[in-house]
Amino acid sequence: MSPEWELDFAMERIVNFNHLMEKRTLKHTCHALDHRECYYQPVGEGRATTGASVYVQLMCRNCGHREDVFLSKKQYNTHQKTLQREVGNV
């Protein structure tokens, strides 16, 4: 295995987008994980909205619960490559 592949594999396992969610949204418990926190991943490309925001839809990979997130342009630019890669993996 090449070191680059190992790094990609490790990143794939630890990418969790819960830090983009509001705290009140994270209080929703995952029914598939015995009432622990959901594990959100993006399921669609980001869409521009008015006010320099980007709309991204996230879904729990365990229970299927969907949430909508509005990111600032700066937040989206920070996470753009990871979001696009994860959308391809879903």
C-alpha positions, 0 to 999 in steps of 0.5 A: 500500500502506498502512503498516499492511499493509506492517508486517503483511507484514514481520512475517509474513516474520520470525516464527520461533518457534525461540526457544521451543524447547529448545536440544537440540531445535534441534540437529535439522537440517532435511532440506529446507534442506540440513541447516540449522536448522528453521523452526518455526511453530505448527500448533494452538491452545494447550491448558492443562495442569496446573501453569500451562503451555500446550501448543503444537505447532510444525511446521517449515514446510519439512520438516514435522518436529513438536515439542511445546512447553510454555510458562509462562503468562507466555510464552504471554501474551507470544506469544498474539496472534502464535501465534493469528495464525500458526495462522490462516496455516497 
